[in-house]
């Protein structure tokens, strides 16, 4: 009876919620911030980097699933003396599930207030090393006009501010970071590129 009820619920859900997946990708993200904990050191500098992140965003539900083939997160802190302790994770399997709480608004493609959870594993240096992150993100994402309307068009995350909890180096920590997309520079110079292309077309037509 329970299995039948579950099947009915799934079928009903598929009919009620239409799926409108919008795939896109970005070159990557770079962020700087800090890790905070109760024990010493209480604050740790942190730097993390994504390369080639692929998104599958459902506008009807606000869910956004992403995958990335490369992720690096590292930091350092000073001990009681002059010694510096460094730590990092470099993973090849990186998955994230996010829910955009602003998905019902018309500009949900651009502005996001995301509840997210991410998992990072398969470090070639130490295979047992992994990282878990969960928290809240405010993001501003923009599509490049020269790719507008095209399938699998790249986008640039112009701003990303994240905060939440992180499990890394076998200990829980609180984190806060801010970052931008690596393609933001291209997004800035894109209008000038587009105008120069139009000028070349106009001069050719003449």
Residue, then its C-alpha position, 0 to 999 in steps of 0.5 A: x500500500x505504501x509503495x502504491x501511494x508513493x507511485x501515485x504521489x510521484x505521478x501526480x507531482x510530475x503532472x503538477x510540476x512541469x519541468x523547464x530545465x535551462x542548461x548553461x555553463x560558466x568558465x569558473x569562479x574564484x573566491x576569497x574569504x575566511x574560515x572560523x571555528x571555536x578552537x585556535x586558530x579562530x580565523x583562517x584565510x581561505x581561497x577557493x577556485x572552480x573551473x568549468x561549472x555546468x548548471x541545470x536550472x529548473x525555472x518552475x521549481x527554483x532547483x539548480x544542479x551543477x557539476x564541475x570537474x575541478x575544485x580547489x580550496x585551500x588556506x593557511x594560518x600561523x601557529x603560536x610561533x612563526x610557523x605557517x600551516x597550510x591545508x587544501x583540497x583539490x577534487x575532481x568530482x564536485x556536485x552542488x544542489x541549490x534552491x533559489x528562493x527568488x525563483x517566482x520573480x521575473x528576474x530569478x535568472x539574474x538574482x539568486x538567494x540560494x540555499x545550497x549544499x555541495x560535496x567535493x571528493x576524489x582528491x588525487x593526492x589523498x583520495x580519502x579527503x573530502x569537503x561538505x558545504x551548506x549555507x546561503x548564497x546571494x548571487x548576480x548572474x548575467x548572460x553575455x549578449x553575444x550568446x543570448x538566445x543560443x543553447x548552452x549559452x555561457x553565463x557569468x556570475x558577476x557577484x557571489x557572497x556565501x556564508x554557512x557551515x563547512x566540514x573540512x580537515x575532519x572538523x566543522x567550521x563556519x565560512x564566509x567568502x565573496x567572489x566573481x566568475x572568471x568570465x567577468x572580464x569577458x563580460x565587461x569587454x563584451x559590449x566593445x567587442x560587439x560594437x566593433x563586430x557591428x562596425x566591421x559588418x557595416x563597413x563591409x556592407x558599404 
